[in-house]
Amino acid sequence: MTRVLCLCSTLGVGGRERQLALLLPELQALGFDPSVAALRHRGPHFEALERQGIRTQFVGMRSRLDLSGIVRAYRLWLVKPDIVLTSSIDAQVIGQLVAARARVPHITVEHGGAGLPRARHRRLLLRAVAPRVNRVVAVSATQLDELRRLGYPAERITVIPNGIPSPVPSRPRDAVRAELGLAEDDVLALLVATLRPEKRPEVFLEAVRRAHSREPRLRGAIAGGGPRLEGMRSLAAETPGVVRVLGERRDVPDLIAAADLVCLTSTAEGLPLTILEAMALSRPVVATRVGGIPDAVTDGRTGTLVPAGDTDAFAEALVRLARDRALRRKMGEAGAADFGERFTLAAMSDRYGEVLSALVENGGGASWPR
């Protein structure tokens, strides 16, 4: 049985972390023997994997300069993996050391979309590691040019789109809408994101305000925590009743099913899971044309794509869809069909299984020092 050691900085809330938490049990079902080590923080996905019987370890690094923590992480080679799988820069650096010591292949996953800001020290660390990684997985073809610029050899890059299980709402749509204070004919635009600067939630809020002034049935809701949460609450309070800021939620499928539109206003993305959840639940998408979003959303067919930062264009798209129930239904149905064909958890996991098996079989294409 192939032993897969997965290294990550944290298994907290976020799309990258959720993808790992979804992937590892699927790999186990495919006959692999996965384990995971969180370097700096545990998080809810760490605990969820423990409950599913995945072996977990917490290294407890205080920072990337924590020498004793680095030593503890380096000793993970003693678990004798057959392959090391990493995600995030800390894990990539440590994972390369562990893989080299264990003389096994190293595969890493890059979730960050093209244009996502990277601190200079992170870019330097990545440039040191990238040429030595045996395989890098991109979640969107739009990442390819940037990954090559960062030093990953072109022939070692594989694109595997994100995949998720079909979300299942736990409460009736009407009950959730009533909780949100919506009238029967209100049209709800929902943004779900970790509220970091690149998500630009303030653009969503302003677009909903402008659209609401033209189409009063339109309302907005923002679900997610993060550094911009309190700022968004303050902005929303300036126009009560137009946009509700819900904070971190564990009932995202319920919220999407209660919504009429699902939105993202990001300036950079990989392949966001919120988009896939919207498609799976037959909701049209209004989003920016960045990163891997156009890989999933077909403009005019499953949603509407607008330039990043163009608040007027976003508001116009909201008004158009708020006034056309039939178009919302048509786009939602097309999105659900595309999800079933391209973005299921099974399709993603099978592809990872193929890549991992091939790397182990050929030794990662590397010649290990004796």
C-alpha positions, 0 to 999 in steps of 0.5 A: 500500500502506497504511503502518502505523507501530506504536509501543510501549514494549517488545516484551518478554514479555507479552500486549500485546506478543505480540498486536502481534507476532501482528498485524503479520505478519497485516496484512502478509499482508492487504496493509498495509505495517507497521513497528514502533518500540520506544521503550524496550526491544526484547525477544524479539518485536522480534527475532521480527518482524525474522526475519519481515521486518517493518521494526523500529526501536529508539528507545532512550528512557531514560525518558519525560523523555529529551528526546533520545529524545523527539526521535528518536521524534518524527522517526519521522514522516519514515517517512511513515506512512499511519496510526499504531498505538500501545499503552502510554502512552509510545507513545500520547503520542509516537504522537499527536505523530507522527500530528499531524506526519504529518497521519495518523490515530492508532489505539491499543489498550487491553489493560488490563482495567477496574479495573487500577491506573494511576499518577496521572501515567499517568492524566493523560497518557492524559486529555491524549491520549485526546480526540485519538485517532481510534480506540481498540480495546478487547479487551473490552466490559467496558472501555467505561465506564472508557475513556469515563471516561478521555476517549475519545469513546464513538463512537470506541471499537471492540471487537476481541477478542484472537485467537491462532493455534491452539497446537500442543504440540511434545511428548507430554502424557505426556512433559511430565507425567512431567517435572513428576513427575505420576502417571497419575491426578494432576489438574494445575491450571496458572496461566500469567501474568506474576507481577505483583501484580494476577495474585494468584498467591498466591491460586492457590497457597493455593487449590490447597493447600486443594483438595489437602487434600481431593483429594490427586490435585490438584497445581498448577503456576505458569508465568511470570516477573515481580516475584512469582516469587521470592516464589512460590517461597518460598511453594511451598517451605512445602508441597513437592510440592503446587505447582511454580513453573516460572518463565518457560517457552517451552513454554506449549502443552505445559504446557497440553496436559499440564494438566487445568485452566487457572487465573487468579486476577487482580483485573483483566484485559483478555482474557487470552491464556492463557484463549484458549490453554486453550480452543483446547486443550480445557481447562476454565478456573477463573478470577476473574470480572473484566475480559474473562474472562466474555466468553470463559469461560461459567460452567458451560459452558466453565469456572467463574468465582469472585469475585476474591480468594475463595480458598475458592470457587476451591478448591471449583471445583478440587475439583469439577473434579478429581473429575469427569473427564467434566465436564472433558472436556465443558467443554473441548470446549465451550471449543474450539468457542467459540474456533473461532467467536470468537477466532482470529487470522484473525478478529481480524486481519480486523477490524483490517484493516477498521478501519485501512482505514476510518480511512485512507479517511476521514482518521480523521475529523479535519481536519488543520491546513494 
